[in-house]
Amino acid sequence: MRRIEDIGLIVYPEEQRESTLVGKYLSLPGKRHRSYMTEEDLAGAIDEARRGGLSSKEVLILKEFKGRFFQLCPGSPNMICCRYLLLNTGFNCLYDCMYCYLNTYLNSFGIVQFTNVLRVLDELSAFYKTCDRERVYRVGTGEFTDSLMMDEVTGVCRAVIEHASEMPNVMVELKTKSDNIDHLLDIDRKGNAVLAWSLNTQRNIDRYEKDSGSLESRLSAAARSAAAGYFVAFHFDPVIPYPGWEREYSELIDRLYGAVPSERIVWISMGGFRYAPGFREAIRVRFPDEDITTAEMFPGRDGKFRYFKPVRRDIYRTLADRINTGGGRPFIYLCMEGADMWRDVFGKTYRSSEDLELDMSEHLKRRFLDR
């Protein structure tokens, strides 16, 4: 698994050299440093790194973020989505997942860490002041990067966990493909924080999730997190079928329940591999021998290509049936599927994404937070 030790070059804004976060990164041993003053200077530093043979995963760019740190997940048009709330902390990550939609950003180079990232606390506070206190909100940081890959340096997750611990109807989720959680285990004020893992069979991890943590390391980290008092969650997304997938995914779910007490698992999501137009052409620049888009797939109502509906339905029913044998009280949900798939798999009727959001809120409040 790639770690922060594998970063070779740190590119940072000269005017922030003395700031706490930049100083933490510059104090890391064995790194080359390159400062910049303007956007044009930054572009030149990136060109130098490319010409010097460095890969995108070896370059860390420290940069102030001018946009919104807190926002609603855009979901997918014409699909039932969970209305997850996002905290943006950076862009790109150490791992090299073939299916990642960020691969379509062909002009993106380097891993970007926002230097003003603690602004997320202010924006979270502003949201909390006006939110419905009778509803449970799920807030996460893993949309555009891995939440925990370098968190021992940034300290962002500890700050968010402790800040949100005073918000009884907010569940902060920190999602990762790493085992980088030990620096969070001694936090006293955990509140309703959730440490979460994207899971796949080891076969798919080896093939499609290059440089990420092994399945064993993720499950071990989840076990340590639950033992320390955290809620945990898991995401089977994307599920990528192959001959024998039913047995191996079922065994994976059994291993999950063998590692983590079922009563600590708050939610589990499922989503089949899908991609937007242009994705295939983009990833073949970096992965010329890719086979993930060669399966028979069809455009859905949101324009994304997906496995044939009966195939997806079979996947979700197989996983949900196995998950339900483990006991516990997790809310099992589909990511970016239509109302018809929800009826076919769970017998639930959601007219809108708001219906799903309210149902999940009631489940979490009744099963986990009213205690």
N, C-alpha and C positions, 0 to 999 in steps of 0.2 A: 504494500500500500504506500502510495506517495504521501509524504508529509512535508511540513514546512521546511525541513532540512534540505529538500530537493529543489527549493527555490535558489536560483543562481544569481539573479540580478534584482535589485530593488530600485525602482524609479520613483522619486519622491519630489514634492514641490519644495523648492528652496525656502520659500517664506515660512513653511511649517516645520522646518528642520528641528526647532526646539519644542515642538508640541509633544504631548505625552505619547500619543499613539505612534506618530512617526518615529519618535525617539526609541520606542520599544522595538520597532522593526529594525532600525539602524544599529541597534545594539546586538542583534543576532549575529553569532560568529559565522565566518566563512562565506559572507555575501559580498558581492560587488555592489556599489552604489552609483547611481547617476541621478543628479538633480535636474530639475527643469524650472523655467520661469514662466513660460507662456504655452499655449496650446500648440503653437508651431514647434516650440522646443521639445514638447512631449512627443509630437509626431516624429521628430528627428531622432529622439532617444529610442523609440520603437523601431524605426528603420535600422538604426545601428545594431540593436539586439537581433533583428532578423538577419542582417548581413553577417553578424558574428556567429550565426549558427544556433542561436538559442531558440528553443521551441516556446510556444505560447504558455505552456505549463511551467516553464522555468523562470518566468518574468512576473514579478509582482509590481503593480502600478498603484501607488497611493495617490488618491485624488479626491478633492472635495466634490460632493454631490449637490447639484443645484435643484433637483426635482423633489417630488413628494416621497417621503419615506414610508408613509402609511397609506394604503389604498385597498380597495376591494379587488379580489382576484377577478380578472376579466372573464374567466370561464370559457365556454365555447358556444357560439350562437346556435339557438334552437335545441340546446341540450339542457338537461337538468343538472345543475351544478350546485355545490354545497355553500357557495358564497363565503368562502374562506377570506380572512383579512390578512393582508401581507405587510410585513415590515422589510423594506429593502435595505440590505446592509452591504452589498457588493455585487459583482458581476463576474461570471465564470468561476471555475473551481479547479482544484488540483487533479480531479479524476477525469477520465477520458471515455465517457460513455458514448457508444456509437449512436444510440437512439436519441440522445439529448437534442432538444429543439434548438439549443443555443448554437449548434453546429451550422445552422442556416445563416448565422451572422458572419459572413465570410471576411468582413473587414475588422472583426474583433480579434485583438491580439493581447495576450497577457491576462493575468488575474487581477481584477480591480477591487481594491479595498477602499471603501469610502472613509475619509479621514474625519469627517464630521458625523460619524455614524451614531453617536450618542444622542443626536437630535431625535432619534426614534422614541426616546423616553418622553420628550415633550409632546410629540404627536400622539403617542398612545394615551397620555394624560388628557389631552384635549378631546380625544374620542370618548374616553371614559366619562368625562363630565356630562356628556349629553346622551349617552347610550341608555337603552332600556334595561334597567337593573333586574327585570324579571326574565331576561333572556340570557342564555349562555353564548358567549362569543369565542370563536377559535381564531387565534392570531398566530401566524408563523413567519419564519425568516428564510425558508428554503426554496423560494421560487426561482431566483436567478443565480444562486450559488449554494454551496453546501454550508449548512448552518454552523457546523462545528469543526471544520477542517483546520482552522488556524485560530480558534477561539481562545486558546490558552494565552495568546499574545494580545488579541483585541480586548478581551474581557467583556465583550458585548453581551453574551448570553447570560453571564452572571448578573450583569446590570439589569437586563430585561426581566429575568426571573425574579429578582428581589423587588424590582419596581412593580411588577404585576402581582406580587404576593398580597398587595393591599387592595386588589380588585377581585372580589369574590366570585364574580360572574365571568371572568376572563380566563381562558385556558391558553397559555402560550405554548406553542409546539415548536420544538427545535429538531429539524429533520436532517438526517445524515446517512452517508454510506460508510462512515468511519467507526472507529472504536474510541474516539477522542472525547471521552466524557469524564475521566477521572478528576479533572480540575473542578468539576461541578458537584461532586458527590458530597462535599462538606458544607454546602450552603444550608443554613438553618431555615431561612424563610423561602421555602420552595413554593408555597401557595398551591395553585393548581397546575403547575408546570408539567409539560409532557415532553419526554424525550422519545424521539420517533426514528424508525429505520425504514428505508426502502429495502425490501427484500426480494430476492430472486433465487432460483436454484443455483447451485455452484456452477453448473454447466453454463448457464446464461451469464453469470458473473464473469467467468473466464472468457467467454466469447464477446460479450457486449459491454462490460463495465471495467475496462482496463484501468489498472492502478488504484482501484477502490478496495475497501476492506473485504476480506473473505466472509463468507456466510458465518463461519464459526466465530470470527471476531465480532461481528455485529450482534449475534445472539448472546455472546458472552457479555458485551457491553450493556445490552438490554437487561440481562440478569442483574448486573451490578447496579444499574440505575433503579430497577424496581426494589432491590434490597435496601437502597439508600432512601427510599420513600417517594420516588417519583412515580407519576403515572407514565405509562408507555403506550405507544401506538405503532402500527405497522402499515406499510403500503406495498401491496402487490401490484406495482404499476411502473413499467409496463409488464404485463404477462406476455411471454413470447412462447407459443407452443412449438413442440417438436415431437417426434416419435417417443412415446414414453413420458410425456409431460405430466399426465394425470398422476402417475405413481410418484414422480419426483416432487411435484408441488404438494401432494398429500403428505409425503414424508417431511417436507419442509415445514408444513403447518404443525405436524406432530412434534417436530424438534422445537418449534416456537413455544408450544405449550409445555414442553419439557424444561425449557429454560426460564420461563417467566410465569409467575402465578397469574392465573386467568383473571382474578379480580382486580389486577393492576392495569389491565389492557382496556383503554377507553374507546378506541375506534380502530377499525381496519378498513382500508380502502382497496378497491380492485379496479384495474383498468387495463384493457388490451392495448397492445402497441398500436399507435396511430401516428400519422404524420401529415403535415400540410403540403400543398403543392409547392414544388421547388426543393423540398427537403432531400429527395433522392439525388438530385443533381449536385446539391451542395455537399452531402457527406461523401460522395464518390470522389471528390477532390482530395479528401483526407483518408478515406477508406476505400480505395479502388476495388478491393475484393469483397466489399460488404455483401451480405446475403439477407440482411434484415428486411429489405424492401422487395425481395423477390417472391415473397409469399403472395397468394392470390388475395388482393385487397380491392375494396370498392369505395368510391367517394360517398361520404355520408351527408346528412342534411346540413352540416356545418362546413362542408367542403373538404374535410380531412379524410384521408384514406384509412379504412379499417378492415379488419377481418370480416368475412361474411357473417351476417347477423346470427345464424344458427351456430356458428363456431364460437362466437363471443358468448352467446347464451349458455352453451355447454361449459365453457371455461368458468363463467361466473357461478353457475349452479354447482359445479364440481368443487370449487374453492369454498363457496358459502356453506355447503353441506358439511365439508370437513371442518371448517372453522366452528360451526355450531356444535360439533361433537366435543369441543374442548371446554365447554362450560363458560362461566364468566358472563360478562354483560357488555361486551363491546358493541358499539354501533357499527354495523357493516354497511358500507356504501359504495356506490359505483361512481367512477370519475368520468365525466363527460359522456354520458349516455342519455338516450331519450326516455321519455315517460313509458314507452312501450316496453323497453328492456327492464325497467323497474318492475312493471306488472308481471312480466314473464319470469323474472328471477325471484322476486320477493313477494309478489302479490300486492304490492303497494301502489297506490294511485297518487301521484304528485302532479298537480296542474302547472306548477311553476317551481323555479329554484327556491323561492321564498318558502314554499310548502316543505321542501326538504330541510331547509335551514331551521324552521320552527320545530319540525319533528326531531331533528338531531338535538336541538337545544333542550327540548323537553326530556328526551332520553338521558342526556348527560346530567341534567339537573336532578332528575328523579333517582338515577342509579349511582351517581358519583358525588354530587355536590351537596345534596341535602343530607348531611351527616353531622 
